Amino acid sequence: MLLFQRQEPLPIDRLSTAELAESDAFFESHGITKDMAIQDIEATRKLFQELLEKCVNGNTNNKVWVYYLLGAMYLTKGQLQETVSLCSRAALEHPLDPRAYYSLGTIYYGIFQQKQTSPWRDRLDLQDHPLEIRQRIQRIRHFETQNQQLVQAFRESKLAASREEAAKLALQYFRKTLDCNISKEDKNQIQTHIKLIQTQLTL
C-alpha cells in the first residue's frame, strides 16, 4: 500500500457513488424504498426531510451527505436562512469538503445577481467576453426560468445587506472551495463564477 496515495478529488455539487449507496441504504433501513419515491414523490420527499432533520438535530457530527441532501431540500423551497445555517455547520464539521463552501458561494452569488436594480445581463455585451462566460450566462438564464421560487427568495433575502456584501461573501466561499481537493473541471467552473462576479461588479 502506498503511504502517500493521492486522494480522489471531491465533488462540489453532488454526492459520490459511495455516498449515494450509503444514503440509499440509510433510507431503505428506515422503510423508504426507491419504489415509494417513484409512486409518491412528494410524500417520499417529506419523509426524507423528516429523517434528515432528525439526524441533524440528534447528532453533533453528521456525514457530509446528510447535510448536502437536507440543504438541497431547503434550497429548493427557497429556505435560504436554513440552508446557510446548515452549510455553515457542515463547513465547521467537515472543513476539507468543498460542498458546503460551494453551496454557500452559490447562495450569496444568487443573492448578488438578484439584488441588482436592473438585470446586469441587459447591460453586458456578451461578444466582449470569452465563451465560458457566455455559456455560464445562458445557464443562469435557464436556471432562473426553471427556479422562479428560489429566484424570488434570492431577491427578498436579508442574508446580505447589499449586493457588494453578497459578492464579497460569494467570492470568499468560492475561494475556500478552490482550496479544497477538487477536479480541474470544477476549479475552472468556480474560476468562471469568480470572473463573472468581478465583471458584474464593474457594471
N, C-alpha and C positions, 0 to 999 in steps of 0.2 A: 504494500500500500504506500502511495506517495504521501510524504509528510506535508508537502505544500501544494496539494492538488487545487487547481483553480476552480473556484465556485462558479456555478452556472449563474448568468445574470438573472436578476429577479424581474418579474413583470411589473409594469407601472399601473395597468388598468384592467387587470383580470386576475383570476386565480390560476395557479399552476395545476398541472394534471393531477399531482398528488393531493393538492388541496381540494380539488373538485371531488376526487374519490373520497377523501376524508369527510367532506361536508355532506355528500350523498349518504355515506354510511351513518353519519350523525342523525340526519333527518329520518332515514329508514329505521334507525333504532328507536325513534320516537313515534313510529307508526305512520310516517308521511312518505308515501311512495311516489315514484315518477308517474304512475298511472293516475294517482289523485291529482297531481299537478296538471295533467292533460285534461282531466274531466271537469275540474272546477278551479280555474286559475286563481280567482280572487280569494276563495276560501283557503286555498293552499298557501297563498302569499300571506294571508293573515296569520295562519299557523306558524309559518316560517318566522315571521316577525316576532310573534309571542315567544317562541323558543329562543331566538337570538337575544331578545331583550332579557329573558330570564338568565341566560348565560352571562351577559354583560353585567347585569345587576348583582349576580351571585358570585362572581369570580373577580379576583383582583388582577389576574393576568390571563387574558384570553388569547387564543390563536389568532393570527392575522386575519384569516378568512372569516372569522366571526364578525370582527369589526367591518371588514370590507363589505360583506353581504348586507349587514344591517345598515351601514352607511349608504349603500346603493338604494336600499328601500326608502330611507328617509329622503334622500336627494330626489328620487323620482317623484315624491309627493311635494317637493318644494320646501321641505323642513330643513332649512339651511342651518339654523342655530343648533339643532340636534346633530346634524351631520358634522358640523365644525367641532362640537364638543366631543363626539365620538372619535373623529380623526385625530384630534389633539391628544386624547388619551392613548390611542393606538401608537402615535408617534413617540410618546414618552415610554411606552412599554416595549416597543419594537423599533428603536432608533436607527437600525440599519436597513429597515424595509422601506422601499420608496413609495409604496402605495398611499400611505396616509399623507405624506408631503405632497404627492401629486394631486390627490383629491382636494386638499386644502388649496393648492395653487389654482386648480380649475374652478373652484368655487369663487375665490376672490377675482379671478380673471373674468368669470361670468358677471360678477357684480360690477367690475370695472367697465366692461363693454356696455352694460345696460344703464349705467349712470350718466352716460353722455347725453347732452341736451338734444342733439340731432345725430342720426346714425352716422358713425365715423366712416362707414363704407361708402356713403354717398359722396364724401369729400376725398376719397382715396382713389388716385389714378392707378389702377391695377397694372397697367403696362409698364409703370416705372419700377415694379418690384419683381423679384425672382419668382420662378414657377412655384416654389414651395410655399411662398406667402399667398399667391393667388389660389392655390389649391386649398390651403387652410381656410381662407375666407369663404370659399364655396362650401366647405364642410360646416363652417359656422352658420351660414345661411340655412343650410339643410337642417341642422340641429335646431335652430330657432323655430323653424316651421313645424318640426315634429314634437317639440317640447315646450309648448306655449305656457303651460302651468309653471314650469321651472323658470322660464324666462321672466314671467311675471314676478316670481319670488325673488329673482335677482334684482329686478327693478325696485321692488319695495323693501329690500333688505336694509337693515340698520347695522349690519356687521362692520361696515366701513363708513366713516363719516363723509368721505369724499372719494371721487374717482382716483385721485392721486394716492390716497391711503390704500385703496383696493389694489391699485397697480403695484405699490410697494410691497404689500403682503403677497400678492401673486408671484412677483419676482423672487421674493425671499424663499417661498416654498418650492418654486421651480428650481432654484439654485441648490436647495437642500436635496432635491430629488437627483440632481446631477452628481451629487457627492456619493450617491449610493451605487452599488454594483448593478448597473442596468445595461441593456444591449446598446449597441451603436445606433441602431434604428430608433430606439426610444430616446437616446440622447439628442439625435437630430430633431426629433419631434418637439422636444422640450425647448431646444435652442430656437426653433421656429416660433414657438409661443413667446419666448423672450423677445425675439426681434419684432414680433407683431405688437407687443405691448409698448416697446420703445418707439416704434413707428407711430402708434396711435397717440402717445403722449405728446408728440410734436405737432399734432394737428390742431 
